[in-house]
Amino acid sequence: MQEVKIVIAGPRGNMGSEAVKLVDRTGHFTLTAVIDSKQTGQTVADIEGLPSLDAPVYTDLDKCLSEVECDVLIDLTTPEYGKKHMEIAFNHGVRPVVGTTGFSNDDVEELSRVAEQKELGAIIAPNFAIGAVLMMKFASMAAKYFDDVEIIEQHHDRKLDAPSGTAVKTAKMISEVRDAKKQGHEDEREDLEGARGADYEGMRIHSVRLPGLVAHQEVLFGGEGQTLKIRHDSMNRASFMPGVQLAVETVLKIDQLVYGLENIME
């Protein structure tokens, strides 16, 4: 297979460290550099817990992409840096694969225009777990038959955004097949503000943040005399790596921005 030269932003994070290991063990992937906000050494081998690789460590992505060869940028940082890194990648003719959530609709539209102008593929994935993507697809299917639905997402307590990108993406997919509907009793009240969760077109989204969790989501549907629960659990970050590999291999074949892994899965 064709060699893919990769730069990873965020190598010390839980997802980033798994991505470094993915690239290291994948025969046609080559890690050419990493971007770390706190440069912890001259090469990846200097960063504790990562494979002993001689790829250089940079703090500045623009400088990095000016000095090393790169086909794909894997960005697993934060919403603050994700958009900036995508813009820099486009300017260098590099295709970004981004697992950072927190992009607004305006951000996605703006980045889509740039990708189209540059004729470069890009992928933003709120969730790289194949099972989570299937959970969203199944929820969208069920929403054609159940229009009362609530979403409960649970994540580790270091997660910055709420609700999660996966929960928002799930709600958007459901809204494509479901008319907006106010759920619950018409005189319902919250005796404690926020008790009913966020409101997305009448759907309620509840966010849980606790140590010990990784990434979990349950979509609950209710109908006359029955309920349906669709749930996905990621027990560790390795569960996201098959999706990252799929995104990297796919982004080289497209010339536009794709939002959501479900749009590249057959």
C-alpha positions in Angstrom: 0.0 0.0 0.0 1.0 3.6 -0.6 3.0 5.1 2.3 1.2 7.8 4.3 3.3 10.4 6.0 1.5 11.6 9.2 1.9 14.4 11.8 0.0 14.0 15.1 -1.0 17.0 17.2 -1.6 16.1 20.9 0.7 13.1 21.3 0.6 13.1 25.1 -3.1 12.9 25.4 -5.0 9.7 25.9 -6.2 9.6 22.3 -3.0 11.1 20.9 -0.8 8.5 22.5 -2.9 5.7 21.1 -2.7 7.3 17.7 1.1 7.4 17.9 1.0 3.6 18.6 -1.4 3.1 15.7 0.9 4.8 13.3 3.9 2.9 14.6 2.3 -0.5 14.1 0.7 0.2 10.8 3.1 -0.8 8.0 2.1 1.9 5.4 1.9 4.7 8.0 5.0 6.8 8.8 5.1 9.3 11.7 7.1 12.3 10.4 6.6 14.6 13.5 4.3 15.4 16.4 3.0 18.8 17.7 3.1 19.2 21.5 2.1 22.4 23.3 4.9 21.7 25.9 7.9 20.4 24.0 9.0 17.5 26.1 12.1 16.5 24.1 13.7 16.5 20.7 12.0 13.4 19.4 9.0 11.2 20.2 11.3 8.8 22.0 11.9 11.5 24.6 8.2 11.5 25.6 7.4 9.1 28.4 5.0 6.3 27.4 5.3 6.7 23.7 7.2 4.3 21.2 10.9 4.9 20.7 10.6 6.8 17.4 13.0 9.5 16.1 10.2 11.7 14.7 10.8 15.3 15.8 8.7 17.2 18.3 7.4 20.7 17.4 5.4 23.3 19.3 4.4 25.2 16.1 2.4 23.5 13.4 3.1 26.0 10.7 6.9 25.6 11.2 6.5 21.8 11.4 4.6 21.6 8.1 7.2 23.9 6.4 10.0 21.5 7.4 8.7 17.9 7.3 6.8 15.9 4.7 3.2 15.3 5.6 0.1 13.9 3.8 -2.3 13.8 6.8 -2.5 15.7 10.0 -4.2 13.8 12.8 -5.4 16.4 15.3 -6.5 15.2 18.8 -6.1 18.4 20.8 -8.8 20.8 21.9 -11.5 22.9 20.3 -9.3 25.9 20.8 -6.6 24.5 18.6 -8.5 22.2 16.3 -9.9 24.9 13.9 -6.5 26.7 13.8 -4.7 23.5 13.0 -7.1 22.7 10.2 -6.6 26.1 8.6 -2.8 25.8 8.8 -3.0 22.3 7.3 -5.0 23.5 4.4 -2.5 26.3 3.7 0.2 23.6 3.4 -1.8 21.3 1.2 -2.2 18.8 4.1 -5.4 16.8 4.7 -6.6 17.0 8.3 -8.3 14.2 10.3 -9.7 15.8 13.5 -11.2 14.1 16.5 -11.7 17.3 18.4 -15.3 18.2 19.2 -16.8 21.6 19.9 -17.0 22.9 16.4 -19.9 25.2 15.7 -22.1 24.9 12.6 -20.4 28.1 11.3 -17.0 26.6 11.9 -17.9 23.5 9.9 -19.4 25.6 7.0 -16.3 27.9 6.9 -13.9 25.0 6.9 -15.9 23.2 4.3 -15.6 26.2 2.0 -11.8 26.2 2.4 -11.5 22.5 1.8 -13.6 22.8 -1.4 -11.5 25.8 -2.6 -8.3 23.9 -1.9 -9.7 20.6 -3.3 -8.5 18.9 -0.2 -10.1 16.1 1.8 -10.8 16.7 5.5 -12.6 14.6 8.1 -14.0 15.8 11.5 -15.3 12.9 13.6 -17.1 13.6 16.8 -16.5 9.9 17.6 -14.0 7.5 16.0 -15.5 4.3 17.5 -17.1 2.2 14.8 -19.7 1.0 17.4 -20.7 4.5 18.3 -21.2 5.4 14.6 -23.5 2.3 14.3 -25.3 3.4 17.5 -26.1 6.7 15.8 -27.2 5.1 12.6 -29.5 2.7 14.5 -30.9 5.6 16.5 -31.7 7.5 13.3 -33.5 4.4 12.0 -35.5 4.0 15.2 -36.5 7.7 15.2 -38.7 7.1 12.2 -41.0 5.0 14.4 -40.5 6.6 17.9 -40.6 10.4 18.2 -40.1 10.5 21.9 -36.4 10.3 22.7 -33.8 11.3 25.2 -30.0 11.0 25.1 -27.8 10.2 28.1 -24.0 10.6 27.4 -21.4 9.8 30.0 -17.7 10.8 29.8 -14.6 11.2 31.9 -14.4 14.3 34.1 -11.6 15.8 32.0 -13.8 16.4 29.0 -14.2 20.1 28.3 -17.4 20.3 26.2 -21.0 19.3 27.1 -23.0 17.8 25.6 -20.6 15.7 23.7 -20.1 16.0 20.0 -21.5 12.5 19.6 -24.7 13.4 21.5 -25.2 16.5 19.4 -24.5 14.6 16.2 -27.0 11.9 17.3 -29.6 14.5 17.9 -29.0 16.1 14.5 -29.3 12.8 12.7 -32.5 12.0 14.6 -33.9 15.5 13.7 -33.5 14.7 10.0 -36.2 12.1 10.3 -38.2 13.4 13.3 -40.3 16.6 13.5 -39.5 18.9 16.4 -41.7 18.0 19.4 -42.0 19.2 23.0 -41.8 16.1 25.1 -43.2 15.5 28.6 -46.2 17.0 30.3 -47.4 20.3 28.9 -47.2 21.9 32.3 -43.8 20.3 33.2 -41.5 22.5 35.4 -38.0 22.2 36.6 -37.8 22.7 40.4 -34.0 22.6 40.0 -32.7 24.3 36.9 -31.2 22.0 34.4 -32.9 18.9 35.8 -34.4 18.0 32.4 -31.1 18.5 30.5 -30.4 20.4 27.3 -33.2 20.8 24.8 -32.6 20.1 21.1 -35.8 20.4 19.1 -37.7 18.9 22.1 -35.2 16.1 22.6 -33.5 16.1 26.0 -29.7 15.5 26.2 -28.2 14.7 29.6 -24.4 14.9 30.3 -22.6 12.9 33.0 -19.0 13.6 33.9 -17.3 11.2 36.3 -13.8 9.8 36.8 -13.6 6.2 35.8 -15.7 6.7 32.6 -14.3 6.8 29.1 -17.1 7.4 26.5 -20.6 6.0 26.8 -24.0 6.9 25.3 -27.5 5.6 25.6 -30.4 6.7 23.3 -33.8 6.0 24.9 -37.0 5.8 22.9 -40.5 5.6 24.4 -43.7 4.5 22.8 -47.1 3.2 23.8 -46.4 0.3 26.1 -42.7 -0.1 25.1 -39.3 1.4 25.3 -36.2 0.9 23.2 -32.6 1.5 24.4 -29.6 1.7 22.1 -26.3 1.9 23.9 -22.6 2.0 23.1 -19.6 1.9 25.5 -15.9 2.6 24.8 -13.9 0.9 27.6 -10.5 2.4 26.4 -9.1 4.7 23.8 -7.8 1.8 21.7 -11.5 1.3 20.6 -11.2 4.5 18.6 -8.2 3.5 16.5 -9.8 1.4 13.8 -11.9 4.5 13.0 -8.8 6.8 13.0 -7.2 4.4 10.5 -10.3 4.4 8.3 -10.4 8.2 8.3 -6.7 8.5 7.4 -7.0 6.1 4.5 -10.2 7.7 3.3 -9.2 11.4 3.6 -6.6 10.8 0.8 -9.4 9.8 -1.6 -11.8 12.8 -1.1 -11.7 16.5 -2.0 -14.1 17.9 0.5 -14.8 18.1 4.2 -16.8 15.2 5.7 -18.3 15.6 9.2 -19.0 12.3 10.9 -17.4 8.9 10.4 -20.8 7.5 9.4 -20.5 9.4 6.1 -17.4 7.3 5.0 -18.6 3.9 6.3 -20.2 1.7 3.7 
